[in-house]
Amino acid sequence: MQPHTQNIDRRSAAVSRSSDSRCLIPFDRREGMTTAEAAEQANRTERTIRMWCRDHDIGRRVAGGPWLVSRVALAMYLNGDAAALSAYLAGDRRRSRVWPYFAAEGLEELAFG
């Protein structure tokens, strides 16, 4: 019974985090990609990408539409860079751990804009 409780606790934490998440905020379509594009880049299924969006806040649904995945957040997640992802989700685009991900995607102006 304990593992079931842990799963609920993790989901509750993800839900409470997502209300504070600054993923794709401010919104600029250049930072986002579809779940199909993200799945190809990550070599995973679209279902997995949607679960990562939900559980790790690497994407968001704009106006209730399909998931849009942050190129920057996905790169951080795939690199296992929890510190950079945490700073990004807190809205800190200028931190030295975050802006290189924007630069790698050719999106420097979004980090400093």
C-alpha positions in Angstrom: 0.0 0.0 0.0 2.9 2.4 0.6 4.0 2.7 -3.1 0.5 3.7 -4.1 0.6 6.5 -1.5 4.0 7.7 -2.8 2.6 7.9 -6.3 -0.3 10.1 -5.1 2.1 12.3 -3.2 4.3 12.7 -6.3 1.3 13.6 -8.4 0.1 16.1 -5.8 3.5 17.7 -5.8 3.5 17.9 -9.6 0.1 19.5 -9.6 1.0 22.1 -7.0 4.3 22.8 -8.8 2.6 23.3 -12.1 0.5 26.2 -10.8 3.8 28.0 -10.0 5.6 26.9 -13.2 6.9 29.5 -15.5 7.3 27.1 -18.4 6.8 29.0 -21.7 6.0 32.2 -19.7 6.3 34.7 -21.2 5.0 32.8 -24.2 6.9 32.8 -27.4 6.1 30.2 -30.0 9.8 30.0 -31.1 10.6 28.3 -27.8 7.9 25.6 -28.2 7.7 22.5 -30.2 5.0 19.9 -30.7 5.0 16.6 -28.7 5.8 14.8 -32.0 8.9 17.0 -32.5 9.9 16.5 -28.8 9.3 12.7 -29.0 11.6 12.5 -32.1 14.3 14.6 -30.4 14.1 12.6 -27.1 13.7 9.2 -28.9 10.6 8.6 -26.9 6.9 8.3 -27.6 4.5 11.2 -27.6 2.7 9.7 -24.7 5.9 9.8 -22.7 6.5 13.4 -23.7 2.9 14.3 -22.5 3.6 12.6 -19.2 6.9 14.5 -18.8 5.0 17.7 -19.5 2.5 16.9 -16.8 5.0 15.5 -14.3 8.0 17.7 -14.8 6.5 20.9 -16.2 8.5 20.9 -19.4 5.6 22.1 -21.4 2.2 23.7 -21.1 -1.2 23.7 -22.8 -2.0 27.1 -24.2 -5.7 27.9 -24.1 -6.6 24.3 -23.4 -5.1 23.2 -26.7 -2.4 20.5 -27.3 0.8 20.4 -25.3 3.5 22.7 -26.4 7.0 21.6 -25.2 9.7 24.0 -24.3 12.8 23.3 -26.3 14.9 24.7 -23.4 13.1 22.8 -20.6 13.3 19.5 -22.6 17.1 19.9 -23.1 17.5 20.6 -19.4 15.4 17.5 -18.5 17.3 15.3 -21.0 20.6 16.5 -19.6 19.5 15.7 -16.1 20.2 19.4 -15.2 17.7 19.7 -12.3 19.2 23.0 -11.0 18.8 24.7 -14.4 15.3 23.3 -14.8 14.3 24.5 -11.4 15.6 28.0 -12.1 13.9 28.1 -15.5 10.6 27.0 -14.0 11.0 29.7 -11.3 11.2 32.3 -14.2 15.0 32.9 -13.8 16.1 33.0 -17.5 19.3 35.0 -16.8 20.9 32.6 -14.3 24.2 31.3 -15.6 22.9 27.7 -15.6 19.8 28.6 -17.7 20.8 31.0 -20.5 23.2 28.6 -22.2 20.3 26.4 -23.0 18.5 29.3 -24.7 21.7 30.0 -26.6 22.1 26.4 -27.7 18.6 26.6 -29.2 19.4 30.0 -30.9 16.9 31.7 -28.5 19.3 34.1 -26.6 16.9 37.0 -27.1 14.2 35.2 -25.2 16.4 34.7 -22.2 17.4 38.4 -22.0 14.3 40.0 -23.7 
